[in-house]
Amino acid sequence: MTDPMFYTGPSMTWGCQRFSSENKAEENSPVTPMLKHLRMKIKSTGPITVAEYMREVLTNPVMGYYMHRDMLGEKGDFVTSPEISQIFGELIGIWFVSEWMATGKPRKFQLVEMGPGRGSLAGDILRVLKQLSSLLSKCDISVHLVEVSPKLSEIQASTLTEEKINLMDNSSFYMQGVTKTGLPIFWYRDLSDVPEGYSFYLAHEFLDALPIHKFQKTEKGWRELLVDIDPKAPDKLRFVLAPSATPATKAFIHGEESRDHVEVCPDAGIIIQKLAHNIEKNGGAALIVDYGHDGTKTDTFRGFCGHKLHDVLAAPGTADLTADVDFSYLHRIAQGRVATLGPIKQHEFLQNMGIDIRLQVLLQNASDEATRHQLLQSYAMLMDLGKMGGRFNFFALLPRTRFLASDELMKPNHSPSRVAGFGELTWK
């Protein structure tokens, strides 16, 4: 492992600063169309931020990793909880219904999922809503999916609908249809296009794929990490450090920062602001499920290809790029507008939601030993602290009024309403 250099240009001396990601792409990685595109971009404008690199590699309309492939499941590059067991989505569906009941059973709500993958999670939630149709019979429910990938939206439509999907040209949504359970469903490229209103938002393994800026503490102060062409190997990329503070450095690094390496995701902050604004104004809730930390980790930027770790600078466009979510940053963004709960481990949330009881019902109804074995294996993957149970976190945004009604404010010893799935309530 080598060190990222200071980007200096020809007339300045090189400096270096150690950090844990690879400095340049691994040997013999293929020259992909995305690499050719990035080389031309860097030659034209100079080194680019890690955020710009991620945005291009993942969501470039022509050759972005997410845009034209199905990267989920055993044959893809990673597996998510909804692909492992139906119980995961069922319990999240119950959580939304629980919150709907706790807030007085409004006559209308929107289910909004950001980055819905193959549609498996939405499908499991919709099945729960169908099973509870007698409870929800007087409620007008609609489904809204935020998805930039044409390939994945195609798969989602196949998973969730039976009728022909209508493609829209002159509308805020680009597809619409009816779910297999009879609910109207719409697809959007941006969260801003989703109508406001009483909504339940879901972001499962979504924020971790949003572009991040990376910053390194040096003897000269904080410097942003950039991506550049390796002068010794023009077909490869490397990390360099900006020679002076960039606008992002000034905007996102605060004086009390104690770490020596920091990752910031402004796009996640913008999304949390939008969710907090609508929840404060119209009610509802947001559930964020992702791997992450509470402002303690440093370098978490990594790639995945074929279920294995992959050098983030090698063969760009062929692997998923991801970074842990900083939940302390999300909390700061939401602070003052809505209540925040968590983050708590997936193991704890699912246990609180009654996963053990649901597992026993499914085991009793299983028709053969192979099915029972599969159910137990899936349960272990979701719940073991060494697997997904300990890696993933649940974080929620809810209206402040969910906990403190105006008459309760006057009571000296008020006890806030409990929220399903979460233990101790923390809100500021």
C-alpha positions as CSV (number, residue, x, y, z in Angstrom):
1,M,0.0,0.0,0.0
2,T,1.3,3.4,-0.9
3,D,0.4,6.9,0.2
4,P,-1.9,9.4,-1.6
5,M,0.2,12.3,-2.9
6,F,-0.5,16.0,-2.7
7,Y,-1.6,17.2,-6.1
8,T,0.9,19.9,-6.8
9,G,1.4,20.3,-10.6
10,P,4.9,20.3,-12.1
11,S,6.4,23.2,-10.1
12,M,5.8,22.0,-6.5
13,T,7.3,19.3,-4.4
14,W,5.3,16.1,-3.6
15,G,4.0,15.6,-0.1
16,C,2.3,12.5,1.2
17,Q,-0.2,11.4,3.9
18,R,-1.1,7.9,4.9
19,F,-4.6,6.6,4.8
20,S,-6.1,3.1,4.5
21,S,-7.7,2.9,1.0
22,E,-5.5,1.9,-1.9
23,N,-3.7,4.8,-3.5
24,K,-4.0,3.5,-7.1
25,A,-5.8,0.9,-9.0
26,E,-4.6,-2.7,-8.8
27,E,-2.2,-4.1,-11.4
28,N,-3.7,-5.5,-14.7
29,S,-7.2,-4.1,-14.1
30,P,-9.1,-3.7,-17.5
31,V,-9.4,-0.4,-19.3
32,T,-13.2,0.0,-19.1
33,P,-15.3,2.5,-21.1
34,M,-15.8,4.4,-17.8
35,L,-12.1,4.6,-17.2
36,K,-11.6,6.1,-20.7
37,H,-14.4,8.6,-19.9
38,L,-12.8,9.5,-16.5
39,R,-9.3,9.9,-18.0
40,M,-10.7,12.4,-20.6
41,K,-12.6,14.3,-17.9
42,I,-9.5,14.5,-15.6
43,K,-7.3,15.6,-18.5
44,S,-9.8,18.4,-19.3
45,T,-10.5,19.7,-15.7
46,G,-7.8,18.2,-13.4
47,P,-8.3,15.8,-10.5
48,I,-11.9,15.2,-9.5
49,T,-13.5,14.8,-6.0
50,V,-14.3,11.4,-4.8
51,A,-18.0,12.5,-4.9
52,E,-17.7,13.3,-8.6
53,Y,-15.9,10.0,-9.2
54,M,-18.7,8.0,-7.4
55,R,-21.5,9.9,-9.2
56,E,-19.9,9.2,-12.6
57,V,-19.1,5.5,-11.9
58,L,-22.5,4.6,-10.4
59,T,-25.0,6.8,-12.2
60,N,-23.6,8.1,-15.4
61,P,-26.6,7.7,-17.8
62,V,-24.6,5.8,-20.5
63,M,-22.2,3.6,-18.6
64,G,-23.0,4.0,-14.8
65,Y,-22.8,0.8,-12.8
66,Y,-26.4,1.0,-11.6
67,M,-28.0,2.1,-14.9
68,H,-28.1,-1.0,-17.0
69,R,-27.6,-4.1,-14.8
70,D,-29.1,-6.2,-12.1
71,M,-26.4,-6.3,-9.5
72,L,-28.4,-7.9,-6.7
73,G,-28.6,-11.6,-5.6
74,E,-26.3,-14.5,-5.8
75,K,-25.4,-13.8,-9.4
76,G,-24.8,-10.1,-8.8
77,D,-22.3,-8.3,-6.6
78,F,-24.1,-8.2,-3.3
79,V,-27.2,-9.5,-1.5
80,T,-29.6,-7.5,0.6
81,S,-31.9,-8.5,3.6
82,P,-35.1,-8.5,1.5
83,E,-33.5,-11.0,-0.9
84,I,-32.7,-13.3,2.0
85,S,-36.1,-13.6,3.8
86,Q,-39.6,-12.3,3.4
87,I,-39.8,-11.8,7.2
88,F,-37.6,-8.7,6.9
89,G,-40.0,-6.8,4.7
90,E,-43.1,-8.1,6.5
91,L,-41.8,-6.6,9.8
92,I,-41.1,-3.3,8.2
93,G,-44.6,-3.3,6.8
94,I,-46.0,-3.9,10.3
95,W,-43.8,-1.0,11.6
96,F,-45.4,1.4,9.1
97,V,-48.9,0.2,10.0
98,S,-48.1,0.5,13.7
99,E,-47.1,4.1,13.1
100,W,-50.2,4.8,11.0
101,M,-52.3,3.5,13.9
102,A,-50.3,5.5,16.5
103,T,-51.0,8.7,14.7
104,G,-54.7,8.4,14.4
105,K,-55.2,6.3,11.3
106,P,-55.1,9.1,8.7
107,R,-57.4,8.5,5.7
108,K,-54.5,8.7,3.2
109,F,-50.8,7.8,3.1
110,Q,-48.0,7.4,0.6
111,L,-45.5,4.6,0.8
112,V,-42.2,6.0,-0.7
113,E,-39.2,3.8,-1.2
114,M,-35.8,5.2,-2.3
115,G,-33.6,2.8,-4.2
116,P,-36.0,-0.1,-4.2
117,G,-33.6,-2.7,-5.7
118,R,-35.6,-5.4,-7.4
119,G,-38.8,-4.5,-5.6
120,S,-38.6,-7.4,-3.2
121,L,-38.9,-5.3,-0.1
122,A,-41.8,-3.2,-1.4
123,G,-43.5,-6.5,-2.5
124,D,-43.2,-7.9,1.1
125,I,-44.6,-4.7,2.6
126,L,-47.5,-4.6,0.1
127,R,-48.4,-8.2,1.0
128,V,-48.7,-7.1,4.6
129,L,-50.9,-4.2,3.7
130,K,-53.1,-6.6,1.7
131,Q,-53.3,-9.0,4.6
132,L,-54.4,-6.1,6.8
133,S,-56.9,-4.8,4.3
134,S,-59.8,-4.9,6.8
135,L,-57.9,-2.5,9.0
136,L,-56.8,-0.3,6.1
137,S,-60.0,-0.5,4.1
138,K,-60.9,3.2,4.6
139,C,-57.3,4.4,3.8
140,D,-56.3,5.6,0.4
141,I,-52.8,4.2,-0.1
142,S,-50.4,4.9,-3.1
143,V,-46.8,3.6,-3.8
144,H,-44.0,5.9,-5.0
145,L,-40.6,4.5,-6.0
146,V,-37.5,6.7,-6.4
147,E,-35.3,4.9,-9.0
148,V,-32.7,6.3,-11.5
149,S,-31.8,3.0,-13.1
150,P,-33.9,2.0,-16.2
151,K,-32.9,-1.6,-15.7
152,L,-33.9,-1.8,-12.0
153,S,-37.2,0.0,-12.6
154,E,-38.0,-2.6,-15.3
155,I,-37.4,-5.4,-12.8
156,Q,-39.4,-3.6,-10.1
157,A,-42.3,-3.2,-12.5
158,S,-42.1,-7.0,-13.3
159,T,-42.0,-7.8,-9.5
160,L,-44.8,-5.5,-8.3
161,T,-47.3,-5.2,-11.2
162,E,-49.2,-7.4,-13.6
163,E,-50.8,-4.9,-15.9
164,K,-48.9,-2.9,-18.5
165,I,-46.9,0.0,-17.2
166,N,-47.5,3.4,-18.7
167,L,-44.4,5.4,-19.6
168,M,-44.8,9.1,-19.1
169,D,-42.9,11.9,-20.9
170,N,-44.3,15.1,-19.6
171,S,-44.8,14.4,-15.9
172,S,-43.0,14.4,-12.6
173,F,-43.1,10.6,-12.7
174,Y,-41.7,8.5,-15.6
175,M,-43.8,5.3,-15.1
176,Q,-47.1,4.5,-13.5
177,G,-49.2,1.4,-13.0
178,V,-51.2,-0.7,-10.6
179,T,-49.6,-3.1,-8.1
180,K,-50.6,-6.8,-7.9
181,T,-52.5,-5.8,-4.7
182,G,-54.5,-3.1,-6.5
183,L,-52.7,0.1,-5.4
184,P,-51.5,2.9,-7.8
185,I,-47.7,2.9,-8.2
186,F,-45.5,5.6,-9.6
187,W,-41.7,5.9,-10.5
188,Y,-39.6,9.0,-10.1
189,R,-36.0,9.9,-10.7
190,D,-35.7,12.3,-7.8
191,L,-37.2,12.5,-4.3
192,S,-38.2,16.1,-5.0
193,D,-40.6,15.0,-7.7
194,V,-42.7,12.8,-5.2
195,P,-45.8,14.7,-4.0
196,E,-45.8,16.0,-0.5
197,G,-48.3,14.6,2.0
198,Y,-48.6,12.2,4.9
199,S,-45.9,9.7,3.8
200,F,-43.9,6.7,5.1
201,Y,-40.4,6.9,3.6
202,L,-38.1,3.9,3.4
203,A,-34.4,3.9,2.5
204,H,-32.8,0.5,2.7
205,E,-29.2,0.3,1.6
206,F,-29.7,3.6,-0.3
207,L,-27.7,6.3,1.5
208,D,-24.5,4.2,1.5
209,A,-24.3,4.4,-2.3
210,L,-24.6,8.2,-2.5
211,P,-21.4,10.2,-3.4
212,I,-19.1,11.1,-0.5
213,H,-16.3,13.7,-0.1
214,K,-13.2,12.4,1.7
215,F,-10.9,14.6,3.8
216,Q,-7.5,14.0,5.3
217,K,-5.9,15.9,8.2
218,T,-2.3,16.8,7.2
219,E,0.5,19.0,8.6
220,K,-0.9,21.8,6.4
221,G,-4.4,21.4,7.7
222,W,-7.4,19.5,6.3
223,R,-7.1,18.6,2.6
224,E,-9.7,16.9,0.3
225,L,-8.9,13.6,-1.3
226,L,-9.1,13.8,-5.1
227,V,-8.9,11.2,-8.0
228,D,-6.2,11.7,-10.6
229,I,-4.5,9.8,-13.4
230,D,-1.4,8.0,-12.3
231,P,1.6,9.6,-14.2
232,K,3.6,6.4,-14.0
233,A,0.7,4.3,-15.4
234,P,-1.7,6.3,-17.6
235,D,-4.3,3.5,-17.7
236,K,-4.6,3.7,-13.9
237,L,-6.0,6.1,-11.4
238,R,-4.7,7.2,-8.0
239,F,-5.7,9.3,-5.0
240,V,-4.0,12.7,-4.4
241,L,-4.5,15.4,-1.8
242,A,-5.7,18.8,-2.9
243,P,-2.8,21.4,-2.4
244,S,-5.1,23.8,-0.5
245,A,-8.6,23.8,1.1
246,T,-11.4,23.1,-1.4
247,P,-14.9,24.7,-1.0
248,A,-16.1,21.3,0.3
249,T,-13.3,21.3,3.0
250,K,-14.5,24.7,4.2
251,A,-18.1,23.7,4.1
252,F,-18.0,20.3,5.9
253,I,-15.0,20.1,8.2
254,H,-15.8,21.7,11.6
255,G,-13.3,22.9,14.2
256,E,-14.0,20.3,16.8
257,E,-13.4,17.3,14.5
258,S,-11.1,14.8,16.4
259,R,-10.7,12.2,13.6
260,D,-7.8,12.4,11.1
261,H,-9.9,11.2,8.2
262,V,-13.5,12.1,7.5
263,E,-16.1,11.2,4.9
264,V,-19.1,13.4,4.3
265,C,-22.2,12.7,2.2
266,P,-23.9,16.0,1.3
267,D,-26.6,14.2,-0.8
268,A,-27.7,12.2,2.3
269,G,-28.0,15.5,4.2
270,I,-30.2,17.0,1.5
271,I,-32.4,14.0,1.5
272,I,-32.8,14.0,5.3
273,Q,-33.7,17.7,5.1
274,K,-36.4,17.0,2.6
275,L,-37.8,14.1,4.7
276,A,-37.7,16.2,7.9
277,H,-39.4,19.1,6.1
278,N,-42.3,16.9,4.9
279,I,-42.7,14.9,8.1
280,E,-42.8,18.1,10.2
281,K,-45.3,19.7,7.8
282,N,-47.5,16.7,6.9
283,G,-46.8,13.9,9.3
284,G,-45.7,10.3,8.6
285,A,-42.3,8.8,9.3
286,A,-39.0,7.7,7.7
287,L,-37.1,4.5,8.3
288,I,-33.4,4.4,7.2
289,V,-31.7,1.0,7.2
290,D,-28.0,0.8,6.4
291,Y,-24.6,0.0,7.6
292,G,-22.9,2.9,9.3
293,H,-21.6,4.5,12.5
294,D,-22.3,7.3,14.9
295,G,-19.5,9.7,13.8
296,T,-16.6,7.5,14.9
297,K,-15.3,5.7,11.8
298,T,-12.8,7.2,9.3
299,D,-12.1,5.5,5.9
300,T,-15.0,3.3,4.9
301,F,-15.0,3.8,1.1
302,R,-14.9,0.4,-0.6
303,G,-16.0,-1.5,-3.7
304,F,-17.8,-4.9,-4.2
305,C,-17.7,-7.1,-7.2
306,G,-18.9,-10.7,-7.2
307,H,-19.6,-10.6,-3.5
308,K,-15.9,-9.7,-2.8
309,L,-14.1,-6.6,-1.9
310,H,-12.8,-4.7,-4.9
311,D,-10.3,-1.9,-5.3
312,V,-12.4,1.3,-5.6
313,L,-10.2,2.7,-8.4
314,A,-9.9,-0.5,-10.5
315,A,-12.0,-1.1,-13.6
316,P,-14.5,1.7,-12.7
317,G,-18.0,0.9,-13.8
318,T,-17.8,-2.8,-13.1
319,A,-18.2,-2.8,-9.3
320,D,-20.4,-1.3,-6.6
321,L,-19.0,1.6,-4.6
322,T,-20.2,2.3,-1.1
323,A,-19.3,4.0,2.2
324,D,-20.8,3.7,5.7
325,V,-23.5,6.1,6.7
326,D,-22.6,8.6,9.4
327,F,-25.8,8.6,11.5
328,S,-24.5,11.4,13.7
329,Y,-24.5,13.7,10.6
330,L,-28.1,12.7,9.7
331,H,-29.1,13.4,13.3
332,R,-27.5,16.9,13.2
333,I,-29.3,17.7,9.9
334,A,-32.7,16.6,11.2
335,Q,-32.3,18.2,14.6
336,G,-34.9,20.7,15.6
337,R,-37.5,19.7,13.0
338,V,-38.3,16.1,13.8
339,A,-37.6,13.4,16.4
340,T,-34.8,10.9,15.7
341,L,-34.6,7.3,16.9
342,G,-31.5,5.1,16.8
343,P,-29.4,4.0,15.2
344,I,-29.9,0.6,16.7
345,K,-28.7,-2.7,15.4
346,Q,-30.8,-4.7,13.0
347,H,-30.7,-7.6,15.5
348,E,-32.4,-5.5,18.1
349,F,-35.0,-3.9,15.9
350,L,-36.1,-7.2,14.3
351,Q,-36.3,-8.8,17.7
352,N,-38.4,-6.0,19.1
353,M,-40.7,-6.4,16.1
354,G,-41.3,-10.0,16.9
355,I,-39.1,-11.9,14.3
356,D,-38.9,-14.9,16.6
357,I,-42.7,-15.3,16.7
358,R,-43.0,-14.9,13.0
359,L,-40.2,-17.5,12.4
360,Q,-42.1,-20.0,14.5
361,V,-45.3,-19.6,12.5
362,L,-43.4,-20.0,9.2
363,L,-41.6,-23.1,10.6
364,Q,-44.9,-24.7,11.6
365,N,-46.4,-24.1,8.2
366,A,-43.3,-25.3,6.3
367,S,-44.1,-28.4,4.2
368,D,-40.6,-30.0,4.1
369,E,-37.3,-30.1,5.9
370,A,-35.5,-28.1,3.1
371,T,-37.9,-25.2,3.6
372,R,-37.3,-25.3,7.4
373,H,-33.6,-25.3,6.9
374,Q,-33.8,-22.3,4.5
375,L,-35.9,-20.4,7.0
376,L,-33.4,-21.0,9.8
377,Q,-30.4,-20.1,7.6
378,S,-32.1,-16.9,6.5
379,Y,-33.0,-16.0,10.2
380,A,-29.3,-16.5,11.2
381,M,-28.1,-14.3,8.4
382,L,-30.5,-11.5,9.4
383,M,-30.0,-11.8,13.1
384,D,-26.4,-12.9,13.9
385,L,-24.4,-10.0,15.3
386,G,-21.4,-11.2,13.2
387,K,-23.5,-11.0,10.0
388,M,-26.3,-8.6,9.0
389,G,-27.7,-8.4,12.6
390,G,-24.7,-6.5,13.8
391,R,-23.7,-4.7,10.6
392,F,-26.9,-2.9,9.8
393,N,-28.6,-0.2,11.7
394,F,-32.2,1.2,11.9
395,F,-32.7,4.9,12.2
396,A,-36.1,6.7,12.2
397,L,-37.4,10.2,11.7
398,L,-40.8,11.0,13.2
399,P,-42.9,14.1,14.0
400,R,-42.1,15.6,17.4
401,T,-45.8,15.6,18.1
402,R,-45.6,11.8,18.0
403,F,-44.0,11.9,21.5
404,L,-45.2,15.2,23.0
405,A,-48.8,16.2,22.4
406,S,-49.6,19.7,23.5
407,D,-51.5,18.6,26.6
408,E,-48.6,16.3,27.6
409,L,-46.2,19.2,27.6
410,M,-47.9,20.5,30.8
411,K,-47.5,17.3,32.7
412,P,-44.4,17.1,34.9
413,N,-43.9,13.4,34.5
414,H,-45.1,12.7,31.0
415,S,-44.1,9.4,29.4
416,P,-43.6,9.5,25.7
417,S,-45.4,7.1,23.4
418,R,-43.4,4.0,22.5
419,V,-42.4,3.3,18.9
420,A,-42.4,-0.3,17.7
421,G,-38.9,-1.7,17.1
422,F,-37.0,0.9,19.1
423,G,-36.1,0.7,22.8
424,E,-35.1,3.9,24.6
425,L,-36.4,7.0,22.8
426,T,-33.9,9.8,22.2
427,W,-35.0,13.1,20.6
428,K,-33.8,16.6,20.7
